[in-house]
Amino acid sequence: MASSYVERLPDDILFMIFKLIGEDKEALREYLQENSFRTRWDDWGDALDYDDIEWEPARNNPPQSMLLPAAVCKRWDSFLTRTPSMWTELQISFTEGAAALEHARKFIQYSGTCLLQITILWDAPSWIVPTMWDDTDIITEATVGSGFKPASRGEIMAGVHLALVIQELYAHVHRWREFTLRTTSFAHTCQALSLMSRPSVHPARNLEKLHLQFILNPRHVAHSMDEPSLFPGSVPPIRDLLLFGISWTWPSSHMFSSHLSDLRIHYDDYCNDFREDIRTSSDRAKDFSRLLGALVNLRTLALELELMYDRDTASIELPHLHSLSIKSRSMASWTPDFLHSVKMPSLRILTLCVASLGEENSVAGVFNELATLTDSDADDLDHLLELDELHLLNFRHRENPGLLHRLFVQMATVETLTLGPRVHGDNVALAMALLPTPYGLADLPLPGLCTLVVFDVPKHVMRMIVLERTSVAGPLQELYYNYDREDESVRDDWQHEAEEYHRIGFMDPGRVQDIVDRRWSYLA
């Protein structure tokens, strides 16, 4: 009886139902989490040991777009297969083996001329895709270097099928709107880049989003193929580019310069053990500078890098950059010179995260440079740095309270400040710099502050800051506060001084974007 009601549904109602199913990303996210696929640019971590990773095969396959609903009944199959707009989001799991090729072919056939959003999950670590294959077992240099056992004939044949999947999709590169490749091993990444870099007669004229993610391996990948770019002879209109664990020296910058607006790079140059890479640290810094210098239309830039960078490197003009995020273990050694070299007149959001595992992470040089960039009396300053949001995560600074006071007083435009989690719970010095001085409102640190987010500051310190600032500048609009333990000796007569007060849960100090986007729990 129930099925008869389903049969009576008109096509427009079926369309809305299936469209909602297709837009639900929760099933894919659950699959990625269950199978250790990390999906955020700042979700890397610092202590991964490749030799300690235990690979486990995926327990299930990710959702196969409309293939499963189409198999329910003839009515649904007929409706779906003649509605091309239902086939615009494809997720291919390489755990499907040979079936992945048929999956891709059906998808392309049913999608007609619609633009495609493609995600390839290279989630079968035991399947090696050799550069060449024949009837004998093949051990490639990449395979040996990655620590995997020699591939069997069955694994090689699986690799052949999966290589054909990429070739099948590449023939339709002119229809790609989004392309995401997530790989889990050194060998897979090298082979994927090799396959994708072959010259194509199909221009990538619609590709707006390209995400290449090399996951769960500290040995980052440098592309060493002869081809200059993914799409030779084509300048795709890529606006969103993610290079996760893949060197910024590839692809070449010229193919993105006129379109790219959102760039995220996660790459630890210190972990690159390619023997053929004979460039010096200075050479790599110059490559990095040339890449950014060509991307004049960038609006957001997120860097998780370990660099050797100095002020002799050519200056970079990023006239439209609105948001800059930097996460680094070596921030103290290169970020001050980087900030000095980059001209960012439109920058409004700055996020800095010290990714050091140790207690010492002095950032005096960073604060010195920020103080210079916000000083209206500084010599040879092209423009003032006028931020709307400043997010400081895992910082520690006790050396010069006067420098902090000067910096915060000069930052008159900042409306949102985050003093993010510290691994060892030490944000007191930064928080104390928010206290007003006896000189009054004109000398108030962060005079435009409306939203304050604070982690790891004792309750009595927080109370003092809120009450003293309120007496001079009025109440905060929003206050988000996290502390480890309740202190009953401190009176609760300060929370209501903020127009909105929220006590929030603990956050991992390494999860930069979660903190900035306020993806936290709320406590009573």
TIDREN-388123 format. One record per residue: x, y, z of N, C-alpha, C, O in turn; residue in one letter. Coordinates in steps of 0.05 Angstrom, whole numbers, plus 5000, padded with zeros to 4 digits. Example, Ala and Ser with C-alpha at 12.3 -4.5 7.8 and 13.67 -1.06 7.14 Angstrom:
% residues 2
526448865156524649105156526449345156528549345169a/525749555142527349795143525850015157526850235161s/
% end
This chain:
% residues 524
501649765000500050005000501750255000501250444986m/503950255016505650485018506950544991507150774983a/507750334977509150374951507250504931508150654913s/504650454933502750564914502650874917502251014898s/502850964942502851254946505351374934505251594922y/507651244936510051344923509751354893510651554881v/508451164882508051154853506351394844506651484821e/504651494861502851714854504251984855503152184845r/506552004867507852254869508552374842509652234825l/507852624836508452744810511452794808512952794828p/512352834783515252864778516453094793518753084802d/514953324795516153554808516653504838518553604849d/514953344851515453264879517753074881519453104899i/517952884863520252704863522852864859524852804872l/522753054842525053224836526053354862528453354868f/524253474877524953614901526053414922528053474936m/524853184924525852984943528652894937530452884954i/529152824912531752724904533852944905536252894910f/533053184899534853414901535853454929538253504934k/534053424948534753444976536653224985538553265000l/536152984974537952754980540752814969542752764982i/540852914945543452974932544953194946547453194945g/543553384958544953604971545753545000547053705012e/544953315010545553235037548453125038548952905028d/550253275050553053195050553853035076556152955079k/551852995093552452875119553552585116555352505130e/552352435097553252155093556152145084557651975093a/556952325066559652335057561552415079563752305082l/560752615095562452695118562852465138565052435148r/560752315143561052095161562951885150564551765165e/562751835125564551645112567451735115569251575122y/567951985110570652095112571752075141574052005145l/570052135160570952115188571451825196573451775210q/569751645188570051365196572551245184573751055195e/573351345161575651225147578051405147579851385130n/578251575168580551745173581251935151583651995147s/579252035136579752245117579352515130577252575139f/581452665130581252935142580553135121581553135099r/578653305127577453475107577953765111577053925094t/579353845132579854125136582754195131584554025136r/583354425122586054495115587854505140590254475137w/586754555163588354575187588154335205588654355230d/587554105194587053865210589353665207588953425207d/591753775205594053595199595353485224595553235226w/596153655242597553555266600553565260601453585238g/602153535282605053575279606653325285609053325281d/605453115296607052895306606452635291606852415303a/605552655267604952405252607552255246609552375237l/607551995250609751825242608751635221607151465227d/609851655197608851495175609051195181607351035174y/611251115195611650835200609650725221609250485222d/608350905236606550815257603650795247601850705261d/603150885222600450885212599650605204601050475189i/597350515214596250255207593950295188591850395195e/594450215163592350245143590150045147590649805152w/587750135146585449955147583650005123583150235116e/582749785111580949825088578349965097577449925120p/577150115079574650245085572450035091572249825079a/570950105112568849915121566449905102564849715102r/566050125088563850135069564550335047566550475049n/562850355028563250545006561750795012559650795025n/562751025002561251275006558651274990558351104972p/556851454995554351464980554851504951556551664943p/553451354934553951354905551851534891550651444871q/551551774900549851964887547151844882545751764901s/546251834857543551744850543451454842541251354835m/545651314843545651034834543850854852542350684841l/544050894878542450734896539450794893537850604891l/538551044893535651094889534650984862532450884860p/536351004841535550914815535050614814533550514797a/536250464833535850174833533450084849532949844850a/531950274860529650194877527350084861526249874868v/526650224839524350134823524550254795526150444791c/523050154777523150244749522350544747523450694731k/520350624763519450904761521651094769522151284755r/523051034791525151204800527451204780528751404774w/528150964770530250934750529651104726531451244716d/527251084715526451234691526651534696527651684680s/525551614719525551904725528452004728529052214717f/530051864743532751964748534551964723535952164718l/534451754708536151734685535451924662537051974645t/533052034663532352244643532252524655531152704643r/533552554678533752824691536752884695537752824717t/538052994675540953044677541853204702543953154713p/540153394710540953564733541253414759542353524778s/540253164760540653004784543452884786544152774806m/544952894764547452754763549852954761551552934744w/549853154779551953354778554053324800556053464799t/553553144819555453094841556252804842554652634849e/558752754835559752474834561852434855563852584857l/561552214871563652124889564451844881562951664881q/567051824874568151564866569951474889571851614897i/569451224898571151104918572750884904571650714890s/575350884908576950684895576750414909577950214899f/575350394931574750134942572749984925572349744929t/571550124906569649994888571149814868569849644855e/573749864865575249704845574249744817573749974808g/573949524802573149544774570449674770569849794749a/568649654791566049774789566150074787564250204778a/568350194796568550484796568450594767567350814762a/569550444748569550534720566650534709565950734696l/565150334715562350324706560750544720558950674708e/561350594745560050814760560551074746558651234742h/563051134739563651384726562351404699561351624692a/562351194683561151204657558151254658557051414642r/556751124677553851174679553351454687551551584676k/554951554705554551834715554852034692553252214688f/556951994676557452174654555252154633554352354622i/554351914628552151874609549552014618548252144602q/548851984643546252084652546452394657544352524656y/548752504662548952784667548752964643548553204645s/548852834619548452994595550553204591552953144590g/549753454589551653674585551953844611553154054610t/550953744633551053894658553953914668555553734663c/554554134682557154164695557353974718555453914732l/559853864723560253654742561853734767563653904765l/561053624789562553654814563553374822561953204829q/566153334820567253064822569153044847570853224851i/568752844863570452774885571552494882569952304881t/574152464880575452204878576852144905578652294913i/575951934918577151844943579051614937578251394932l/581651674938583651464933584051324960586151354973w/582051164967581851064995582350764997581250625014d/584050654979584750374980587750354980588950304959a/589050395003591950405005593450164994595750194986p/592249934993593649694984593749674954595149504943s/592249844940592149834911594150034899593750274902w/596149934887598150104875597650134846596949944832i/597750384836597350434808600050494795601050714798v/601250294781603850334770603750524746601750554733p/606150644740606350814717605950654692604750754672t/606950404692606550224669605649954680606249894703m/604349804664603549544674603549334651603249404627w/604049094659603948874639602948624654601648644674d/603648394644602648144656604248054680603447854693d/606348194687607948114710607548314732606748544728t/608248224756608048404779610148624775612348584766d/609348864783610949104779611449244806609649284822i/613949304810614649454834615849724825618049724814i/614449944829615350204820617050324842616950234865t/618650514834620350654854618650784875619350784899e/616350904867614551024886613450824906613150884930a/612950584897611950374914613950294935613350274959t/616450254927618550184946618950404966619250354990v/619050654956619550874974617350914994617851025016g/614950834988612750875007612550665028611050695047s/614150445025614150245046612050025042611649865060g/610650025019608549825015609849565004612049574992f/608549345008609449094997608949094967607249244957k/610448924952610048914923607148854916605848704929p/606248984894603548944886603148674872604748584857a/600948554879600248304866598948354839598248584832s/598548144823597248184797594448294801593648464785r/592948194821590248294825590248594832588548744823g/592248674849592348954856593049124832592049344829e/594849024815595649174791593249204773592849424762i/591648994770589349014752587249204764585949354750m/587049214791585349414803586349684797584749874791a/589049714798590149974792589650054763589150294757g/589649864745589049924717586250034714585850234701v/584349904727581549994726581250284737579850444726h/582750334759582450594771583850814755582951044754l/585950744741587250924723585350994700585251224691a/583850794691581850844670579651024679578551174663l/578951024705576951204715577851494711576351654702v/580351554719581351824716581351894686580552124679i/582251714669582351774640579451824629579052004613q/577551674639574751704631573751984638572452124622e/574352064663573452324672574952554658573852764652l/577552504653579252714641578252784613578653014604y/577052594600575952654573573752854574572952964553a/572652904598570453094601571253324619569653444632h/573853384619574853594637573553864630573454034648v/572753904606571454164598568754204613567754424614h/567653984625565154004639565554024670563554054684r/567953994680568354004708567854284720568854474709w/566254294740566054544756567754524781569154714788r/567654294794569354244818570653974816569453784806e/573153964825574553704825576153684851577753854857f/575653464865577053414890578353144889577052944883t/580953124895582352874896583552844924585153004932l/582652634938583752574965585252304963584052104956r/587852314969589452074968590652014995590952195012t/591351755000592351675026595151575026596151495047t/596551575003599251465003600951614983600051734964s/603551594988605551724971605351614942605251774923f/605051354939604951234912602451324898602551394874a/600151324911597651404899597851694889596951764867h/598951874905599052154898600752194874599952334855t/603152074874604952104850603552004825603752134804c/602251774827600951664804598651834794598151864771q/597151934814594852104806595752354792594552434772a/597852484803598852724790599952664762599652814744l/601252434760602352354734600052314713600252414691s/597952174721595752124703594352394696593652434673l/593952564716592452804711594053014695592853194684m/596652984695598353184682598853124652600353274639s/597752914642598152854614596653064597594453134603r/597853144575596553354558593853264549593353034542p/591953454550589253394542588253584521588953824521s/586653484502585553654482582953794491581853954477v/582153724516579653834527580254064546581454014567h/579654304539580254534557578554514582576254434582p/579754604604578354604630577054884634577655024653a/575354954616574355224616572255284637571555514642r/571255074651569155114671570155054699568555084718n/572654974702573554874728574055114747575855274743l/572355134768572455354787573755274814574855444828e/573655014821574654924847576354674842575454484831k/578854694852580754464850581954414877583354584888l/581354174889582554104915584153844911583053644904h/586753864917588553634916589453594945590853754956l/588653364957589253314985590753054988589752834982q/593253084998594852855004594752815034595752975050f/593452595043592552575071594052355086594752155075i/594552415112595652215130598452125123599051885124l/600152305116602852235110604652485113604152685098n/606552485130608252725134610252765111611552975109p/610552565094612452595071610952725048609452595033r/611252985046609653135027610653074998612852974994h/608853144980609353074952610153314936608853524936v/612353284921613153484902612653374874613553154868a/611253524858610653434831613253454814614353674812h/614053234802616553234788616153164758618053074745s/613753194748613253124720614153354702614653574711m/614353284676615353484658613253694649613953914642d/610753614651608553794642608454034661608654004685e/608054274649608054514666605554554682605554714701p/603354414676600854454691599054214688599554034672s/596854224702594854004700593554004672593053794661l/593054244662591554264637593154424617592554664613f/595054304604596754444585595154574563593254464552p/595854824557594454974536591755084545590355194528g/591155064570588555154580588955334605590755284621s/587355534608587355704631584655684645582855854640v/584155484661581555444674580955674693582855774706p/578455744697577755964715577555874744575555924757p/579755754754579755644781579655884801581456054800i/577755874818577456084839578155984867578856134884r/577955724870578455594897580455374893579855164881d/582855404904584955204901586055124928586655294945l/586154864932587254754957589554564949589154374934l/591954614959594254434956594954344984596254485000l/594054094991594353995018596453775017595853545008f/598853835026601053645025602353624998603853434993g/601953824981603053824954604454084950603454294957i/606854074939608554314937607254534921605954494901s/607654784931606555014917608055074891607055234875w/610254944886611754984861610354854838611254874815t/608154704843606654574822603754584831603154524854w/601854644814602154724786603255004783603555154803p/603955084759605155344754603055564758600655524754s/603955794767602156004776600656134753598556244757s/601756134729600556294707597756194700596156354690h/597155934706594555834698592355924718589955884712m/593056054740591056144759590956444763589056544775f/592856594752593256864761590857054756590457234772s/589357004736587157194729584557124743582557274740s/584456894757581856804767581956744797579956784811h/584156634807584156524834583556724856584856934857l/581656664873580956844895581356714922581656864942s/581156454924581456314949583656094947583355914931d/585756124963588055944961588755844989589056005008l/588955574991589855455016592155265010591955094992r/594355295025596655125021597455005048597855145067i/597754745048598854605071601254445061600854245046h/603654525069605954385059608354435078608954665084y/609554225087611854245105614354195089615053965083d/615754415081618054385064620254225077621954105064d/620354235104622454095118622253795115624153645119y/619853695109619353415106619853305078619553065073c/620453485060620853405032623553275029625653415031n/623653015024626252875023626852784994628252594990d/625852934974626452874947629352934941630153174943f/630852744934633752784929634252964905636253104904r/632452954885632953104861632353404865632953564848e/631153474888630553754894632953884906633453854930d/634454024890637054144899636754434905638754574909i/634254544905633854824911634554884940634154724957r/635555124944636155214971633555324984631555364970t/633655385010631355495023630655765011628355835009s/632655915003632256174990630756144964629056294957s/631555934949630255874923627255814927625555914912d/626655654948623955584953622255834962619955854954r/623556004977622156244985621556424961619456554959a/623456434942622956594918620756474901619156614889k/620756204899618556064885615856134897613856194883d/615756134924613356194938612456484933610156544929f/614456664934613856944929612856994900611057154896s/614056854881613156884853610256774850608656894835r/609656554863606956454862604956654872602956714858l/605356754896603456944907603357204891601257334888l/605657294882605857544867604157544842603357754832g/603657304830602157284806599157274811597457304793a/598357224837595557184843594357444854593657464878l/594157634837593357904846590457934854589758134866v/588857734848585957754855585257584879582857544885n/587257494894586657334918585057504938585557734943l/582957374949581457494971581857354998581757475019r/582357084997582956935021585456775017585756654995t/587256765036589756615035590156475061590356615082l/590456215061590856055085593455895081593655735063a/595355935099597955805096598555645121598555755143l/599255395117600255225139602955135129603154915116e/605055285135607655245122609955265142609655385163l/612155135135614655175149616555285128617255145109e/617455535132619055665111621655785123621955815147l/623455845104625656025110625256265092625556245068m/624556485104623756725088625156965100625356995124y/626157145083627557375093626657625078625257605058d/627457855087626458105076627758175049626958355036r/629758015041630958055015629257954993629558014969d/627257785000625357674980623657904970622858084985t/623157904944621658114931618958154944617657964953a/618058404945615458474957613258364940613558314916s/610958314952608658194939606258384942605758494963i/604858424920602558594920599958414919599558274900e/598358434940595858294941593658504947592758514970l/592858654928591158894933588358824942587058994954p/587358574936584658504943584458314966582258224973h/586658234978586658034999585058135023585658345035l/583057985031581258065053581857905079581558005101h/582657645076583157475099585757325096586157205075s/587457325116589957185116590157005141589757105164l/590656745138591056565160593756435157594556345136s/595256425179597856295180598056115204597456195226i/598755865199599255675220602055555216602555445194k/603755565236606455475231607855425257607455565277s/609555215257611355165280613555365281614555445302r/614455465257616655645255615755935251617256085237s/613456005261612356275256614356495263614556685248m/615656465285617456685294619756735275620756955274a/620456535259622856565241622156675214623956775200s/619556665205619056765178616656945176616557115157w/614656925193612257085190612757385192611457535177t/614457485210614957775210615957885184615058095174p/617857745171618857835145616757805124616657965105d/615157595126612957565106610957795108610257905087f/610157865132608258085135609458345126608058515115l/612058375129613458615120613458635090613358855078h/613658405077614058395047611458415032611458485008s/609258335044606658325030605058575034604558655057v/604258695012602558935013599658855011598758754991k/598158905033595358805034593559035044592559025066m/593059235027591459465036588559395043587359545057p/587559175033584759095038584458885060582158795065s/586658815073586458605093584758685117585258905128l/582858525124581058585146580958365167580158415190r/581758115160581657895179584457765179585457675159i/585757755203588357635206588157415227587357475250l/588957175220588956945238591756835240592856755219t/592856815264595556715268595456485289594356525311l/596556255282596556025300599455925302600555835282c/600555915327603155805331602755505335601555415355v/603955345317603455055318605754905333606054665329a/607155045349609454925363608354725384606454785398s/609754505387609054305407610454375434609654265454l/612454545433613854615457612754845472610854975463g/613854895496612855115512613655385501612155575502e/616055405490617055655480616155705452616655545434e/614855925448614056005421613956315419611856425412n/616156435425616356725426615456845399616356755378s/613757045400612657165376613157465377611657625365v/615157555392615757845395616057965367615258195363a/617457825349617857935322615257985307615058185292g/613357805311610757835298609358085308608358245293v/609358115335608058355347609458605339608258815334f/612158595338613658835329612858925301612459155296n/612558735283611858795255608958905254608459095240e/607158775269604358875269604259155281602659325271l/605859205301605959475313606859685292605959915292a/608759605276609759785255607659835234607160065225t/606259615226604259635204601759795213600259885196l/601359825239598959975249599760245260598060385272t/602260325257603160585268602960795246604360795226d/601260995251600861205231603261385229603561535209s/605161375248607561535247609961385236612161495234d/609561135227611860975217612761085190611161175174a/615361085186616561185161616260975139616160735144d/615961075115615860905091613660695092614060475082d/611460765104609160575106607160655084605960865085l/606760465065604860525043602060555052600560725042d/601260395071598460395081598460285109600060125117h/596460375125596060265151594659995150592859955133l/595359815167593859565170591459615188591759675212l/589059605177586659665191584859425191583259375173e/585059265212583659005214580959045227580559215244l/579058865218576558835232576658605252575358625273d/578158395246578358165263581258075266582858075247e/582058015291584657905298584357665315583057665336l/585457435305585257185319588057085325589557025307h/588657065351591356975360590956705374589756695396l/592056495363591556225374594256095382596156095367l/594255995407596555855418598956045419601255955416n/598556295425600656495429601656495457600256425476f/604056595461605256645487607056885485608956885469r/606557085501608157325500608257465527606257565537h/610657455539610957575565613257785565613657925585r/614657805543617157955543616858255546618358385560e/614758365533614558655531611658735533610358775512n/610558775556607758865559607259135545605059185535p/609259305545608959565532608459535502606959695490g/609759345489609359295461606459215455605159315437l/605459025472602658945469600759175472598859215457l/601259345492599459575497599559765473597459855464h/601959815463602159995440600659885416599160025402r/600959625411599659495388596659515390595359585371l/595559445414592659435417591459715416589259755406f/592959915426591960195424591860285395589960425387v/593860205379593860285351591760145334590960245313q/590859905343588859755328586059855334584459715346m/585560095326583060225332580660115317578360155326a/581159975295578959875279578059595286575959505276t/579559455302578959175308576359155324576059275345v/574458995314571958955327571758675340570258645359e/573258485330573158205340575958115347577758125330t/576358025372578957925381578557645392576757595408l/580257455383580257185394582957125406584957145393t/582957065432585356965445584856665448583656575468l/585856515429585056235426586456055446588156145462g/585755805445586855605464589855595464591155625443p/590955555487593855505490594155225501592655135518r/596055085489596454805498596954795528596154605541v/598454985538599154985567597555195582598255265605h/595455305570593655495584594955745594595155795618g/595855905575597256155583596556375564598056435545d/594256505569593456745553593356995571592257195562n/594356975595593957185614595257445605594057665606v/597757435595599157675587597657815565597458065565a/596657665545595157785523592557905533591858125524l/591257775551588657875561589158125578587558315576a/591258135594591758365611592258615594591858845604m/593258585570593758815552591158955544591359165532a/588858835550586258955543585359155565583459305560l/586659155587585859335609586259625601588259695589l/584359805608584760085603586960205621587660085641p/587960425613590060555628588960805642586760895636t/590460915660589461155674589061395656587861595664p/590061385631589861615614587161645600586661845587y/585361445603582661475593582161355566583761195557g/579961425554578961305530580861325506581061135490l/582261545504584061585481586261375481587461325460a/586961265504589061075506588060795512589560625522d/585560745505584360485510585260275489585060325465l/586260045498587059835479584559735464582459695476p/584859695438582659605421580059765427578059645437l/580060025422577760185429575160115415572960175425p/575359975392572859905377571959625382570159525368g/573059485402572459205407569559165414568459285432l/568258985399565458915403565058625411563358555428c/566758445400566558155405569158055415571258085402t/569157925438571557825451571257525456569257435468l/573157365446573157075450575757005466577957065456v/575456885489577756845506577756555517575756455527v/580056425514580556155525582856175546584556345544f/582656005566584955955584585856205598588256255600d/584056365609584656585626583056555652580656495651v/584456575675583056535701580656725704580556945692p/578756635719576256775722576557055735575257245726k/578357075754578757335767579957545748579457785750h/581657445729582857625710580657715690580557945682v/578957525682576857595663574957795675574057985662m/574257755700572457945714573558225714572158415709r/576158245721577358505722577358645695576858885693m/577958505674578058615647575358715639575058945629i/573258555642570558625634569558875649568559065637v/569858875675568759095691570259355686569059565684l/572859335683574459585679574059695651573859945647e/573859525631573259625604570459745602570059945590r/568559605615565859705614565559985626564060145616t/567060035647566860295661567860525643567160755647s/569560455624570760655606569460665579568760885569v/569060435567568160425539565360315535564360305513a/563960235557561360115554561559815550563759705548g/559259685549559259385548560059275521559759405500p/561259035522561758885498559058785486557158735501l/558958755460556558645447556458345452554358235457q/558758205449558857915452561357835468563557945463e/561057655486563357545501563057245502561157135511l/565157105491565356815492567756745509569956845505y/567256575529569256525549569456225555567456095559y/571956125557572455845564574455845587576555975585n/573855695608575855665629575555375640573455255638y/577755275651577954995658576254925683574954715683d/576355095703575055025728573655265740574455495737r/571555195755569955405768571555505793572655355808e/571455765796572755895820570556035835569756265829d/569555905857567356015872568056265888566356405897e/570656315890571556555905571256815889571357035899s/570756785862570457015845567457065840565956885832v/566557305845563757365843562857365814564357445796r/560357275809559257275783557557525778555157515775d/558957745779557658005776558658155751558458395749d/559758005732560958135709559858025683559958175662w/558857775682557857665657555657835644555657875620q/553857945660551658095650552458365638550858505626h/555058445643555958695631556258685601556258895588e/556458445590556358405561553558375552551858245566a/552858485529550158465519549458165514547158085519e/551358005505550957725501553357575513555657635505e/552857395532555057245544554656955539552456845542y/556756815531556656525526559156395538561356475533h/558656185554560856025563561155795543559155655537r/563555755533563955565511565755335520567255365540i/565755115505567254885511570154905501570855095487g/571754705508574554695500574754655469573054515457f/576754765458577354725429580254645426582054725441m/580754475406583554395399584954645388583954765368d/587154735400588554975390589454955361590055155349p/589654705351590454675323588254705303588754735279g/585754705312583454715293582855015288580855115298r/584455135272584255425268581555505258580255685270v/580655385236578155485224575755435241573855585240q/575755215256573555165274573255385295570955465301d/575455485305575455695325574455955312572756095324i/575556025289574856275276571856265268570456475270v/570856035259568056015251566155955274563755915270d/567255945299565655905323564155635323561855615331r/565555435314564455165315565255025341566854845342r/563955125363564655015389562054945404559855005395w/562354805426560054735442559554965463561355115470s/557054985472556255185492555755035518554554825519y/556755165540556555045566554555215582554055445577l/553255085602551355225619552755415638551455545654a/
% end
